[in-house]
């Protein structure tokens, strides 16, 4: 099967640190691909390269068979790749609706929108409320309340809802359950499955092995700035995965790179 | 491995029978908390209350205070600060600061005057050029801050000196006399004109200031660009990741601030009559506009506050100056009280921010 998102030979250096060392990546259509790796393995750099947040020094990325070069997150988003960053990328003083539509605001129809560029707040609020209800973890009274007045879990919920609502080709989730309680995590996992059911593939970065093994179709194990191997969660145990990503064990047919 | 997956999620079985109610918010019963929340949502409320209180106090202290002429004089005196305050507001909302507002205003007014009188351009053309050049000066600030990533304080501290010095060099320290402007280029003095109703003069400049505040209040509140300005000031990294072109927004903000300063420069010609490179606005405009912004409840850390607050802030300063003069105190009390207000305003800002915690 042709990967929907493919990267070859990505290199990213920060001064003397090589965060990505000729890294390859493949995401197949309709799958949930988990990316795991030890701290500092370069997971975040990989995700940032795929989502346009950093520009790799070398390497190529293809989306649906066409080569792409993202100069900014806006480019990636325009191409249909939506990302939930670990930092959530929300403006604390702005409202939930403002945050969901940041950079893609809806304008009023007619003269008020075209000439005076007035935002269509009712439509944006309606949409935001709908999406949060779909996610089910929201009991937010006021869609206009500032994001900073929400709890950590609620904020993460808003960020996930934003990505799920707008992602058309690929949704990337960087530690989406890190700040969530047991119940809320369950909702997010269900949401991940819902998004896949709509035919949209997902890249899931997580430290939570049970979550990864539960929802992932394939697991990309990242080590020392590159892809060590891709395993099927049905054929391996969590302790195998941990052994691979820490270097305690080498997967079959892979030799330790330098 | 399926067993393991099952075992891994089995801890969630403990959720059975757990409360299925979702998180609820408790209404704050504490009045102080309620006020804090209300202020959090309406940041211009504090300066408005201070303004109303000071109006009442001065009204009681001085019989002459609530006269139409007094009030129109206050508005007239804050017209320039109010327009510079519009520039300062959008810059401070992005967590920046613009120390060059006064210098851009004075230099623009000198450019408008000199182009008319030295090069013989029609006044309208020189005004248009002056506005463009003011915008360009702001854009240079924006370029240095967003592209070269220099701190706004340093950049504008530098351009303030550079522009003010250029202003003296270029103008050869010459003042263009009011009578000459009146005869040859009345368009330069346009904003000094006034409407008289019932013996009260209201300068066009006052209407211009109010119009600019109203337009910017709309732009900041109801357009995508306005929301982006707040987002950039709030958390630039988050804004960038969320799809805001932060660098472009920053350049636009500083350029627009430059345009407002140039407009203020044009208004200065109308207010003072003459074109003077030594106008005090060059030195004081910065501090006055920052004072209005801070008293107006706009956070120096960016992303919070409203331009209407800045307008109230400028009015408070004007009311204090006028009121204390009418009461007949030492004018130094004005500065004393404004200093107190600044510290009070920032303290209130810090307190309001705690609402998030």
Interface residues (C-beta under 8 A of the other chain):
Chain A: X53 X72 X73 X74 X77 X83 X85 X87 X88 X89 X90 X91 X92 X93 X94 X98 X99 X102 X103 X104 X105 X107 X116 X117 X118 X119 X121 X137 X139 X141 X146 X148 X149 X151 X154 X182 X183 X186 X209 X210 X213 X214 X233 X234 X235 X236 X237 X238
Chain B: X1 X2 X4 X5 X8 X9 X11 X12 X15 X18 X22 X23 X24 X25 X40 X41 X218 X222 X223 X224 X225 X227 X228 X230 X231 X234 X235 X237 X238 X239 X240 X241 X242 X243 X244 X245 X303 X304 X355 X356
